[in-house]
Amino acid sequence: MAARKDIDGSASVPAFYGKELRWKRERAGLTLEQAVEGSFYGVSYLSEIERGNRNMPADLAAHIDRVLGTDGYFGRNCGDVRRSRRNGHADYFVEIVGMEGRARDVVEWCPQLVPGPLQLKEYIRAIIHANHPFDSEESVEAKVTARRDRAWVFEDAAGPASWVVMHESILRQPLVEPGLMAEQLAHVADVARRRRFIPQILPCDAGAHPFMMGTTWLMQFPDAPPVMYTEGMYSGQVIDDQEVVAQYQGAYERLRAAALPPKDSLKMIEDAAEGFRNVKPVL
């Protein structure tokens, strides 16, 4: 279990909520173990909520209100706390944004898209228009800004150590016109050359391999157990069952073994960028 630390309730709405939860739990004389007993959640999960790092699910909020006798306080407010995190992100993703800020190591599998923090504005817009064709321009711009705000994950020297496996099809199937695709891939290569993350490309002819599914992240933290996150088009799921997380970690090692070495992968990204740069415009 993570070591206890003080909570700054002024830092954010989730931190205020978590600090209040800890205060009421301790006033009731309950340990974390006693507070979650009879729920479907573990001690580490509740601890993370108290520190403002994870969202409070509605069913757990109802359980806590019963155990602490808080007259529905946590149930009434858990939705507001979740919405306070959004800032252009989908509801299911806001928890991950908070986790990124605390992660020590991040490994990611990208089967179809350049990783979010590496995406440039036009690439992001193309994805949003495809998945949310009826969004207003204001909504689109908010989502573009939110995603670009995460660029620090790979570009900041203080960001987590990152290792990304991408499928070769990302380099071969442009989502934007060739000039913009060249710019996007050149950006990925530039960040990789600055040793901000380690890329590997899984070739199209790699055959059967682990993770023949949606985007997957594995995150390690200095003060909490690791978690895994998997995402589909309109949903995402955090998995913190440590036996399951360990299975995914083993599968990711096998995936990296099937991918090209980092040096060869970087050259493939650079060559793909150059190829799009040399595409002649259609007259």
N, C-alpha and C positions, 0 to 999 in steps of 0.2 A: 504494500500500500504506500502511496506517495506520502512524503513527510508533510506534516502540518505547516502551513505558512499563513501569515496575516492576509486578510482580504481587504483591498481598497474599494469600498463600496461606491466611491465617486468616479471610478474608472469607466463604468458603463452600466447600462440597465441590467445586463446579466450578472455583473459583479455585485450590484446592490441586492438583487434578488437572492443570489447565492449567500451573501453575507447574512441576510435576514433569515434564510433557511438554517444556516449553521447556528445562529444565535438562538432561534426558537428550539432547535433540536437539543442544544446543550442546556438551555433553560429547563427543558423537560427531563434532563438527566439521562438522555439516550445516547448510546454510541452509534456510529454509522451502521454497524452490524444489526443493532436492534431496530434502527429506523427502517431498514429495507426488508427486515424479516417479514415473510408473507407476501412479498412482491415478486416480480419476475426480474428484478434488477440487482446488480451486485454492489458491493461496497465502493469499489473504485468509481463506478458510474455516479453514485450519489456524491462522492467526494469531488469529482470533476464539476458537477453542477454547483456545489457550494463555492467553488473557486471561480465560477463564472465562465467555465470553459466548455460546457455542454448544455444543450437544451433540456428542459424538463418535459418529458412526455406527459400527456394529459392523464394517463392511467396511473403513472407514478405520483403525479401531483395529487390526485384524489386519494391515493394510499397514504401519502405524507400528511394530508389534511386530517385523515381519520386518526392516524397514529399520534400526531401532535395536538389534535384538538384545535386546529387553527381556523375553523369555521369557513372552509373553502378558499382561504386566502391564496394558497399556491395554485389551486386549480383556476381561480379567476384570473390570475395574472400571468400564467405560463404562456398564453398566446401572445400577450403584449410583449413579453420578453423575446419570444421568437421573432416577432415582426420587427423589433428594434434592431435586429442583426442584419436585416435584409440588404439594404443599400444597393439595390440592383441585382442581387443574387436570388436564385430560386430558394424557396423555403427549405428544401432538403439539403441545400449546399451551405447554408450559413454556418452550420456547425463546423464544417471543414475549414472555412476561412479562419475561424478561431484556432483550430488545431494547427494549421500551417504556421501560425505565428509562434507556436511553442515547439514545433518539431525539431528534432536534432538531425534526423535522416528521413528522406522521402524517396521511395522507389515507385516508379509508375509504369504501367503498361498502356500504350496508346494504339489501339487497333485501327483507328480511322481518321483521327485528327491530330494536328500538332498540339502539344500540351497547352492548356489554357493560359498559363502565365507567359508563354512564348508567342502567343498569337498577336499579330498586329491588327490594327483597327479594321481594315477592309476585310481581312480574313474572318474576324469576329462578326462583322456585319453580315457576311454571306451565311454564316452558320445560323445566326439569329433569324434572318429572313426566311431561311429554309424551315426551321423548326417552329417559328412563331410568326407566320406570314401576316397576321392581322394586328400585330403590335403597332402602337403609335410610334412616331419617330422619337418622341420624348422618351418612351420606354426603351426603345432600341439604344438610344444614346446613353441612357442610364446603365444599361447592361454592358455596353462597350466600355464605358468608364470604369465600371466595377471590375471587369476582367483585366483591363490594363493596369489597374491599381495593384493587381497581384503579380505584376512583373518582377517585383523584388524577390520572389521565391527563388527564381533562377539567376537573376541579374545582380543581386546584392551580395557582397562578399560575406555579410553576416547571416545570409539565408541558410537554410538547412542543406546538408550534403545531399545531393540529388543524383539519382541514376535512373535514366529513362530508356525503356525499350519501345521503339516505334515500328509499326509494320511498314514495309517498303511501299505499299500502295499509297501511303500518305505522300510520298515523293513523286508518284506517277500519275495521280488523279487530281488535277488542279481544281480547287474550289473557287478560285478567282482567275481573272485573265492573266496570261503568262507573265507580263511584267510585274504584276503584284505578287504572283506566286514566287517568282524569282526573288523578290524582295523579302518575302516571308521566310523562305528557306535559307537565304543568306543571313538573315537575322538569327535563325536557329544555330547555324554554323558559327556565327560570330560569338554568340554567348558560350557555345561549347568550347571554342578555341580559347576563350578567356578562363577556361577551367571552372566555370560556374556550375556545370552539370556534366555528367558523363552520358553520352548517347550510344545506343546500340540499335542497329536496324535488323529486324527479323525479315529475311528475304521471302519473296512471294513463293519460292519453291522449297520452303523449309518443311513442308508437309505438316502432319498432325503435330500439335504442340500444346503445352498448357495455356490456359487463359484464352481459349477460342470463344470469347465472349466480350462484354463491354469493357470500358475503361476501368482500371483497377489501380488503387494506390495502397501502399503499405507505409505507415508512419511510425517512427520510433521517437520516444520522448525522453528527456533526461530525468523526469520526475513522475512518470506514469507508465502503465503498461502499453505496449504497441496496439495499434488498431488497423483495421483494413477497411477500405471504402470502395464500393463498386457503384457504377453509375450507368443508367440507361438514358433514353432520350428525355423522359420527363420525370425521372425518379432517381433517388440515390439511397444507399443504405450503408450505415456504419456498422461494422462487425467488431465486437471486442471480446468475444469468447476466445480465450487464449489458445485452446486446442485447435479451433478453426483457423485462427490467425497463423498459428505455426504451420498448418497444412498449406496455407497460401504462401507463406514464406518459402517453404520447400519447393512449391510449384514455380515461384518466381525465379529461384536459382536455376531450375531446369530450363526455364524460358531464356534466361541470359546465356545459358550454355548453348542453346540452339541459334542464338543471334550472332551476327558478325561482330568481330572485335571492335572496340571503340575507335581505333585509328581508321580502320576500313569503313566504318559507319560514317564517320565525319567526312571522309572523302566522297562517299556516296551522296551525302546531303549537299556538299559543295558542287559536285558534278550535276546533280539534279537542278540546283539553282542556276548554274551556268546554262544548262539545256533550255530552261524556260526563258532565260535572258536572250537566247539566240533565236527564239521562235519569231519568224517573220510575220508581221501583221497581215491579216486578210484584207485585200483591197476591195 
